[in-house]
Amino acid sequence: MPGVDGGTGSADAPHIPDKMFYKISDAVSIAGVEAHVLRYWETEFDELRPRKSQSGRRQYSRQDIENILEIKSLLYEEGFSISGAKKRLQKRKGVADGRDALIETLRHTKKGLKEILAILEV
């Protein structure tokens, strides 16, 4: 997500500490939303699925934190409804998936061209 990179983005982007996992209290502190809001978002957004520790406590990944910040931005700053935010996130995911497929196609094409060049140089 642009601007949410642990401090090298925009001046108003929250700093995300470098950790393997974040407790719900960490996520609350970083995102500036209440814990019950995060728990609700977990039921609404497939992109937000923290793992659970053996004791049942939520463990958020850095990607989860970035998703929380994106969801917060869509809902609170851009004014999307829950439904609208879901659609926007799915659209962004589709664009990213398409970009990844294009990159893979270009890599394959490059490999093929290198093979042709090697044949021509012989």
N, C-alpha and C positions, 0 to 999 in steps of 0.2 A: 504494500500500500504506500503510495507516495507520501513522503513527509513523516512517516512513522517508522523511523529507523534508529531509534535509540539516541537521538540528539543531533544527527547531522542534517535533519530536515528543517522545516520551518521553525521559527522561533517559538510559536505557540503550540507545537506538537509536543505531547507529553513524552518525557524520557522513560524508556523502558529499560529497566536494569537487565544486565546480562545474566540470566539464570536458566537452568534447564526447565524448571517448573515454577509456577507461581501459585500461591494459595489464593483463596477467594478474597482474603483481606488485601493481598497485593493488587489483585485485579481491580478491586473497589477503589483503592488509593490511586492507581494509575489512571483509570477511566473516569473517576469522579461520579460514579453512579452507585446506588445502594445494592447490597448483596441480593435482595429479593428481585431487583430488576434483572440482574445477571441470570438468576435462576429462571426467571420467566423467559428471557431471551433464549436460554438453552432449549426451552420447549418449543420455541417458534422458529429458530434458525438452525438449519442443518449444519451450517458452517461453524457453529459453536458447540463443540462436543468435548468438554474437558474429560480427561481420564479420571478414574477414581483410585485413590490409594487403597491399600489393604484395609485401612480403617474406615474407608468410605468417604474420605475427604476429597474434594475436587482439586485436581492438579491441572492448571492451565498451561499450555505451551505458549511460546512466543507468538506463534501463528494465531492461537486463540485470542491473545491480548490484542494483536493487530486487528483481528476480526471484530472484537468488542469495540475498539475505537472507530472502526469503519461503520458498524451498525449504529453506534451513538451519533456519529456525524450525519448519517442518512436520516435518522429519526429526529434528532434535536436541532441540527443546524440546517439541514436541507428540507426539513418538513415532510418527509415521506411518512406514509402510514406503514404499519407492520407489513401489510401485503405489498405495498409499493417497494419497500426496502428489500423484501425477499426477491422480487422480480429484478431489481437493479443488481443485487448480488449475483443472481443466476446469469444475468446478461453479461456481467463482468467475467464470470467464470467461463462462459461460452467463448468470449473473446480471447481469454487466456488459453483455453484449450485449442482454439483455432490457430493461435499464434504458435503454440508448441508443435502442432501438426505441420504447419508451414516450415518451421525451423527444421524439423526432421526430414521433410521432403527436400529442402535445400541441401542438407548434409548428404543425403543419398545422391542427389544430382551432382554435387561437387565430387563425391567419390567416383561416380561414373565418368565424369569429365577427366579426372586425374588418370583413370585407367585408359581412356581413349588417348590422352596425351602421351602416356607411357608407350602405347602401341605405335603411335606416330613417330616417336623419337627413335625407335629401333631401326 
